[in-house]
Amino acid sequence: MNDTTYTIPVGPVHPALKEPIELVLNVEGEKIVGVDVICSQVHRGIEWLGMNRNNTVQNIYLSERVCGICNVCHPYCMVMAVEDALGMEVPERANYIRTIVAELERIHSHLLWAGVAAHEIGFDTVFHYSWALREEIMDTIEYVTGNRVTKAIMMVGGVRRDIDKDRRERIEKAMEYYLQHFHKIEDIFLHDKTIKMRTRNTGILTKEDALKLCAVGPLARASGVKKDVRQDMPYGAYAELDMRAITPDMYTGEIVGDVYDRIIVRLLEVKQSVELIKGALENMPSGPILSEKNYVKLLSILKRAEGEGIGRVEAPRGEDIHYVRLEKGKESFLSWKIRAPTYNNVLPWIPMLLGGEIADVPIVAASTDPCMSCLNRVTVVDEDKNKKYEITKDYMHEQSLKKTRRLMRNE
């Protein structure tokens, strides 16, 4: 570092960051010449909780709390891992319902992101319009599942609720609504000269860096990496629906890998999700929605189960992976590991920010649609010895007791 280089901390609490994460930027004037990313501000110990609950079914509802936005993909991924360990087949109708609900979530997530992105570049009118447009999908989700946020629809071996005639009609009405209004949001985000000037050639992630840093989801696809779990390893009803990964050249004829390309991918995915949902409704077969309806029997099966399984789902932010290990006689997980998409998509911030300006930080960070609650792990670094070690559950319990006593003394 020379005399003209300064260090600027951004976060962990900052107006440009919707969740706690710290960026340490080295700048020369307005130009960013060095980036360090410091995570682990909001670790919640969900995996440990899942291994200490009464039974596996309870963990479905815990997995919904990994992320408030991606609260279908995480339980979806978790039950797929359990079903993989059990060797359990899911009824075909249940697979179609899972796919429909997952795509409803994708629409809501991408429209929420569009509003946040507009806010980060100073277009609060577009922010409010995007979220007003999102209300239709939130109302539809509530009508179909009973909840706007945590849907509680996934179950080991299928789903907890069917899509009857009334729910189907409500979904079809919402899909027509988005087909009618898609051109408006397309015109705002992709044809507005000011938005394009602010996002074109900003935060570029090359295809080479995207592959090298294992970027996933819309971030990777915007850089020309045509990977999508729904396409590459189809689950649910995606194989029957002929799912294809979306890249920005489908719209513009070129791939730049910048913020503008990430907007293109997400908006086109909203339209794609509408078509996938319509196709799933048209082709949904009749039949059961659970492989085992008897809850007591299901718990007995899970208690006697032994083995390990993996679930892979294309969450709105990218590939989500859950690993579980079951042990005979233990009703909850022996082991549960979650690798959410943000875990992959934070390191690409470094090449995306290098060479840019300080004012680019909010929109570049937001363009990856990060979720710090999904990302965080507990790791402590001893800077003197450069030695990393994990915090044990006993140490965490001891520290929580100390903090509680200290708070009680101050009352």
Secondary structure, DSSP 8 states (H G I E B T S, - for coil): --TTEEEEEE-SS-TT-SS--EEEEEEETTEEEEEEEE--SS---HHHHHTTSS-HHHHHHHHGGG-SSSTTHHHHHHHHHHHHHHT----HHHHHHHHHHHHHHHHHHHHHHHHHHHHHTT-HHHHHHHHHHHHHHHHHHHHHHS-SS----EETTEESS---HHHHHHHHHHHHHHHHHHHHHHHHHHH-HHHHHHHTTSS---HHHHHHTT--HHHHHHTT----HHHHS--TTHHHHT-----THHHHS----SHHHHHHHHHHHHHHHHHHHHHHHHH---S-SBS---HHHHHHHHHH--EEEEEEEEETTEEEEEEEEE-TT-SS-SEEEEE-THHHHSTTHHHHHTTSBGGGHHHHHHTT---HHHH----EEETTTTEEE---HHHHHHHHHHHHHHHHHT-
